[in-house]
């Protein structure tokens, strides 16, 4: 292709301009080559963005899986090892040996996935107290309509002193969900590299793919059955 462009380039239209024209017509001006598909430049950019988003999304999902299995799973496995399956046997992060890890503090306070199986005793007591206060407030509002609606407070977990446990009924689910086997950071990195290669490959092959679809659409549009 470069040889052909170099051969056809003239003094009035140098090689650089020929290269730019080829790039523009192939990647930025789909109407010239893909007229049967009724594609616009915006449509072509949308296709690229969707492919890019899919590849990035899959890469992020791989790292999220590694984080869940390796980081969150480490907390779950330590709680299971301590046999903390009730409020009476709940343990602190210090007892788990991970009190000084910022990532553990963040996970306990912010991770929705982890908190579905790991419960905080102090938070449960706080929520029970909030429920009681809300019921009492509703009863008082029946007598005094001027009282404002009850506003629930949100508990803030203290990673240094609060105690954690996994309910016995959730023990098996937690063990399976956060199983360490089969997921590694290296695997996530390799998968991301593969996704990057796939993305580049699809971007390079996209004009050829669209050309085939364009030819198919043209042939179908010109068929006797379609004309009739």
Helices and strands as residue ranges (DSSP letters): H 2-8, H 15-23, I 24-28, H 30-33, G 35-37, H 41-67, I 68-72, H 73-81, G 87-89, H 93-96, H 102-110, H 112-115, E 118-120, H 121-143, E 164-166, G 168-170, H 171-177, H 185-221, H 224-227
